[in-house]
């Protein structure tokens, strides 16, 4: 979506959301008969307003990323890694908190969206098929709440971990050396694995006309794991050094190619209760041409 389209579309959604909220609060009273209680318009307005703010936020992020890429191309013309992504040259932070926040936003969106619809279904003689469909969406909402609670439990239990890079960027023709620093909640007897993999993504289109579908395809090109299946003692703040030797034909990271390529490290630490599981982007690039 272009910047102009994002601003206009976001304004339409946000404006509709504000109008519904004001109507629900009886600040404005348009003419005509209202078939639902006024309070039911407030969650609907919050949904539309939230969508509008989400569009604006992503439009702003896109603009900021494009400005940053241009600046990095100017400052580092011989190293594309700086322009492709907002890397921290020291390493990659834990994403458990970000996952929990996204899950929370998604769950809140579903709850607000389904609240007035559930009221209508319960108060009116809705068709059986509609009741079944809404019941399925309610079950999805319950599942989202469960996932949200589980992820916050993981955040509260472990805290923040960190993946340190030996150098920036890492190269495909050299051993990849990483250090994972365990979070505060990693204590006791544990098993687990560290898996480095190369992923290629692209979109595939099938069908025609109204039956046309576009699907995101993720294909693993290569993977290697460092495992410890026998329980071993792990401590908070422990430094675990990892070394991976890549294949000779390994491709470097390229987020903006026709089929984007990237590298990720999956960390799984199995402990009593909630396990630690996280993904880290790893800046593995081909040697730049001289």
N, C-alpha and C positions, 0 to 999 in steps of 0.2 A: 504494500500500500504506500502510495506517495505521501509526502508530508502534508500536502494540501488536502488530499482525500482523508487522511487520518484525522486532521483537525476538524474538517467538516462533519465526518461521520461521528466522531467522538462528541462534537457539540450537539448533534441531533439526538444521540442517545442520552447524553447528560441532561439536555433540556427537557426531553420527555420524562426522564426520571424525576427532575425537580417539579415538573407540572403535576405528576402523579402524587408525589409526597405532599405538595401544597393542597391538592384536592383531598387527599386522605386526612389531612389535619384540619380541613374545612376552612383553610385560609382563603381559598377561592371556591366558588360554587357555580360551575357551568350549568347551563340549562340541560334539561333532559332527565330521564329516569335512570337511577343507578341500581343495577341488579345485584350488587354485592355490597357488604358494609364498607364504610369509609376506611376502616383500619386495614382492610385487605389491599387497598391501593398503596399503602406505605411500603410493605416488602417488595411489591412490584416496582415501585419507584426506586427503591434502593438497588434492585437488580439492574435496571436500565442505567441508573446513575453510575453504578459500579462498572458496568461495561464501557460506558463513555470514558470514565477515568482510566480504565485499563488501556483503551485505545490511545488516549492521549499519552499515557506513560510510555507505551511501547513506541509511539511516534517520536517522543523525546529521546528515548534510548537509542533509537535508530539514528537520529540526527547526531547525537553525541558520539556514537560509535564511528560514524562516517567522518566526523571532524577529527577524531582521534587517529583514525587510520591515515588520513592525509598528513597529519602532523608527524606520525611515526615514519611514514614513507620519506618525509623530508629529512628527519633526523637520522634515520637508519636505512639509507637507500640500498645497502648491500645485505641486509638481514630482514627478510619478509616476516619472520616470526613476531617481531614487535608490532607490526601493523595488522596482522591477522586476528589477534585476540589480545585482550587486556590481561596478559600474563603477569604474575608476580615472579620475577626472576629467582626469588629465593625458594619458592615452592607453591604448593596448592593447599588451601585451607579445607577444613572439614565442611561438608555440605549437609550435615544432619539437620541443623537448624533451618536452613533454607527449604529443605524437603518438608519439614513440619509446618512451616509457614504457608507453603503452597497448598498442602493438604487442608489446612485450616480454612484458607480462602475458598477453596473448591467446595468444602463441606458447607460453609456459610452460604455460598451462592445457591447450592441445591436446596438448602432449608428455606431461604427466602423465596426462591422460585416456586417451591411446591406448597408453601403454606396457604396462599389463597386458593390454589387449585384443589387442595385437599378439603378446604372448607366448602367449596362449591360442590364437590363430589358427595360429601357427607350430608349437606343440607338439601340437595336437590336429587331427584330421581334420575341419576346418571345411568347411561347404558352399562351393561355388565362389562363389555369390552373396555370401556373407558376406566371403570373401576379396577380392572385387572392391570391395565397399563400403568395407572397411577400407583397401584400397590407395588409393581415392579420398581418404579422410580423411588418409592419410599424405601424399599429394601436396598437399593443402590445408595441412598442417603445414609442408611444405617451402617452400611459397609464403609462408606467414606468417613463417618464419625469414628468408627473403630480404627481405621488406618491412621487417622489424625491423632487419636489418643495413643496408639502404639508408637508413632514416630516421636511424639512429645515425651513419652516414657524413655525412649532411646536417648533423646537429647538430655533429659534430666539425669539419666543414669551415667552417661559417658562424658558429656562435655565435648570439648573441641580437640580434635586430633590435627596433625599436620604432616604433609608429605613434602620432604625437602629434596630439591634437585641438586645433583653434584655440580652441574654447570647449566648455563642457559645460553642457547637452547641445547638440548641433547641431540646427538647425531645418529642417523641410521647405520653408519659404518663403524660405530664405536660401541663398546659395551654400555648399556644403559644402567647407570648407578643412581639409586634412589635410597632415601632413608625415611622410613615411616616412624613418626613419634606418637606413641600411644597416648590416648586421652586419660584424664584423671580417673575415670570409672573403670578402666581396664585393669583389673586386679584378680589374681587367683589362677587356678588351673584352667587352661584354655587350649583349644585346637583351632585351626584356621587355615587360611590360604591367602596368597597374594597373586593375582592373575593380571598379567599385562597382555592387552590385546589390541589389534589394529582393526578398525571398523570403517567400512565404506557404506555410505548412505545415498539413496536416490529414490525418486518417485516413479512409480509405475502406474500407467493409466490403462484401465480395461473398460469394455463396454462402449456404448454409443448413446448419444442423446441424453434422455433423462436417466438412463441406466449407467451413465459414465461414472466411474469411481477412480479416485486417485489414492494410492496406498504408499505410505512410507516404508521402504525396505531397508533393513539393516543387515549387512553381511559381514561376518567375521572373516578377516583375511588371514590372521595368524594370532596365536596365543601361546603363552607359556606360563606355568604356575610354579610358585614356591609354596610348598605345603608343610604343615606339621600336624599329622594325624594322631600322634601320641600326645596326650595331655602334658603341657609344659607350663611352668610358672611364668606369668606375665605381670609386669609392674607398671604403674602409672608413670608416664614420661619416659618409657623405655625406647631406646633408639634401635630399630631393626633395619639393618642394612640389606638392600636387595640389589642383585646384579642380574641383568638379562642380556643374553647375546642374541641379537636379531639376525634373521636370515639375510643372505646377501642381496636378495631382491626386495627387501623391505622398502615400502614407500613412506615418504615423510608426510607430515601433517599438511593438509591443504583444505581449509574451510570453504574457500570460494571457487573451487573447481566445479566442473559439471557434476561430478560425483564426489562430494566432500569426503575426505579421509582424515581420521583423527585416531589418537591413541588414548587409551584409558587404563587405569589401574583399579581393579576391584579388590577391596580389602574386606575379608570376612573373618571375624574373631568370634568363636563360639564359646560362650560363658554360661554359667547357670542363670536362668531367667532370660532376659532380653539379650540377643546377640548384637554385636557391632557389625554393621554392613554399610559400606560407603564406596562411592566412585570418585576418582580424581582424574581430571584431564592432565595428560603428560605431554610436554612440548618436545616431541621427537621430530626433527626436520632433516631433510636431505642437506648435504653440504652445498652451500650456495656456489653458483658458478663465478669463477674469478674473471 
